[in-house]
Amino acid sequence: MIYDRAFFDNPIDRNGTRAAKWDARQFCQPGDLPLWVADWDFRCAEPIVEAIQKRAQHPIFGYSSGDPNDAGSFCAYWKRRHGLDILPEETCMLPCVVTGLRQTVLLFSQANDPVIIVTPLYGPFHDSINRAGRKILAAPLIPREDNGYDLDLDLIEEHLKSGCRLILFCNPHNPVSRAWRKEELSALVSLANQYDAILVSDEIHADFVYKPLEFIPLLSIPGSENCVISLASASKTFNIPGLQQAMAFSKSKELLSKLKAQIELQGITSGNIFALAAAQAAYTSCDSWLDGMLEYLDESRVIIKDALAEEVPYAKLAPIEATALAWIDLREYAPTCDELNKKLRASHVVLSSGTGFDAKLGEGFMRLNFGCTHANLREAIHRMSDALQK
Ligand SMILES: Cc1ncc(COP(=O)(O)O)c(C=O)c1O
């Protein structure tokens, strides 16, 4: 199979497949073009489909048992793609990354404790803190002239000085599509060490950093050994989030064994047999699919930039350094997400409201998921242009 532009251009009808993106009627109606939830409209790599088909041919779907290659293939992949030395015994399987966020909050903080997050940020971070009865201590990103954002390390330090001991971090950042630089990550790790805090790094978008930038795992930063737990998954990278499988990994035996104990206590089990088969295939045999998708998405970035400039000229696009998600300031067209949504829905295009990432900072912003064909991406921007006529 050749994973070239023609492969990713190929439209796949997902209607009626229980795809949340296309079929969840509370979000999306027939005829709408959905560019919201972060899964991609691309056919999976052939080795994944074959691995699932092969397992499905056996007619008994009993309890699954682990296999050294589950963690082994994950570790080899992170070494090959990101240069990270991580051992199977430094990993812990999870059903999904959000489970990792929820459980680390419960484990490493107490009721009413503050937890630091960098906002605007993927909704389940907020949710993991609120639902656990902890308090969000936000360190809002600092907006730059070029519509990009920087970390507010001074504010993070103030929060740590005030006694906060847990930071949930998103590397790279969803929704502002920022790839953090080594200096920024080093500064964050130094702060965590200085104030004896724990850093949980959601690295689910690790594989989506565009050249010439490169993804830097937080665990590759000196000093991260005792204070960092990272979370990742094949789900986003290889478009298999419906299968549900993820990994936590850390150089700290203490943090990892506490997490394992917490997961057991909560009765959280992983190891869906199809997910296990798919993840091994993904981590061992799908690099050419991934490289093809990244080239395709790199072209998508150019399409978004050019088409918005031409058709939605008052839109302000954050520079897309990472992820398949574009963060767009549409406040020149309408001040609130409610108003923007009314207009966009009338033109049958569905994006994610910025307020889902921060009630205040996201107001008037939309997140556009460009994990779709170039044809649908162009069509979505035409529809945005129709919707947002000034
Ligand atoms: C930053 C981030 N973390 C976690 C998730 C969800 O991961 P999972 O399905 O493994 O819980 C997403 C999905 O969009 C995400 O963007």
The ligand as an ORCA input file, in Angstrom:
! r2SCAN-3c Opt
* xyz 0 1
  C      -4.631     16.408     24.663
  C      -5.556     15.235     24.618
  N      -5.502     14.320     25.594
  C      -6.302     13.225     25.590
  C      -7.221     13.031     24.572
  C      -8.111     11.838     24.617
  O      -7.365     10.689     24.756
  P      -8.053      9.306     25.131
  O      -9.106      9.053     24.092
  O      -6.932      8.331     25.096
  O      -8.622      9.492     26.490
  C      -7.299     13.958     23.525
  C      -8.280     13.779     22.458
  O      -8.533     14.642     21.661
  C      -6.451     15.081     23.558
  O      -6.474     15.997     22.585
*
